Amino acid sequence: GLLAVGLLVSILTLNAKEEARVARRREAQTASLYFFTKSLAEASRASKLHQILDAIARHVPETFQRAIVVLLPDAVGLTVRFRSAELDFDERERMAAAWAFENGQEAGGGTAEFSSSKIRYRPLKTWQGVVGVIGILVNNSKDMFARDQQQLLDTFLNQAALAITRADLAEKAARAELLQETDRLQKALLNSISHNLRTPITSVVGALNTVLEDGALLDAATQRHLLETAQGEATKLNRLVQNLLDMSRLEGGAIHVKKELCDVHDVIGAALEQLGEPTRKHPISITVAPGLPLVSMDQVLIVQVLVNLVDNALKYSPVDAAIEIEAGLNGGQLEIRVADRGKGIQEHDLERVFEKFFRGASPGAPRGAGLGLSICKGFVNAHGGRIGAKRRS
């Protein structure tokens, strides 16, 4: 009886120990899966594929104590996105991984395909198909996972495949949104350009036709007025084309700053000379700090910045309100201010005035392409400077 009781107690003790060991193992596996899923969820919220790959590279080798390689498709084919340092990956291994990806089946060690490989390749599958391949070091056909570990690995790989798919969908959605935004901007540009080209061209053609066809009936003053009108509209047209060319250069990275020592008086004078007649009909106050030294800049680009700023001020200012141009040193840097007495910019629009195609919603404001201030920002940034807008107090 004592022997039977002893055997029964021993068996029950062994069973309890085994159940405790299994419970601890399951607890460890559950914790590993939890932390892996948490890392993937954080990466998925940010829609960052590299964070998802970091999570896979950190948790899978740590949980299963195996070296791994992760391959994802791109424009040139299947590309290694992560590989454990101790893992050898040659051309034959790449062929095995490619076979697993193309056929959606396991390949490599322990399988019928590429069985001599020490890496077992498993396709990462979702409802969209195979999104990648993960290779796990197995060494030989007997070096396989236990059943519970195999189930855990399946769960890991399913979660990884879903996270990669979500990141890919987020990237495609972002690209689609970018294409839509680009299309919207192109339409806005075409609509704006068509209007801004048509108006001055119509004025120029109308004035010239009048002079040519009815010149004998017009006095000298009327003819001169018509020619001045044509000249003014042609100047506006030239400025619009220049802005379009400048924007193309900025977006194409073709802006090369050629700095040389320049006199600020000459820069301001050149800008006003380019603007021509409008500056002579409008009061403009110029204040340059005495003793201002020569400044290293690309005169052509900075003149264009001033032309756009002053032209913008002329458009939005009353005819009798002075435009003020001030130049001086601030913290060892040249600071030029162009101030006007127009209606001003809404506070919530101040941060957006330098955006391409953005135009304020002021009623009765003159039409334009919305490129001038954006070009100013590009040219100033190319000099390593800063540009901003604020309301006058």
Secondary structure, 3 states (H helix, E strand, C coil): CHHHHHHHHHHHHHHHHHHHHHHHHHHHHHHHHHHHHHHHHHHHHHCCHHHHHHHHHHHHHHHHCCCEEEEEEECCEEEEEEECCCCCCCHHHHHHHHHHHHHCCCEECCCCCCCCCCEEEEEEEECCEEEEEEEEECCCCCCCCCHHHHHHHHHHHHHHHHHHHHHHHHHHHHHHHHHHHHHHHHHHHHHHHHHHHHHHHHHHHHHHHHHHHHHHHCCHHHHHHHHHHHHHHHHHHHHHHHHHHHHHHHHCCCCCCCCEEECHHHHHHHHHHHHCHHHHHCCEEEEECCCCCCEEECHHHHHHHHHHHHHHHHHHCCCCCCEEEEEEEECCEEEEEEECCCCCCCHHHCCCCCCCCCCCCCCCCCCCCCCHHHHHHHHHHHCCCCCCCCCCC
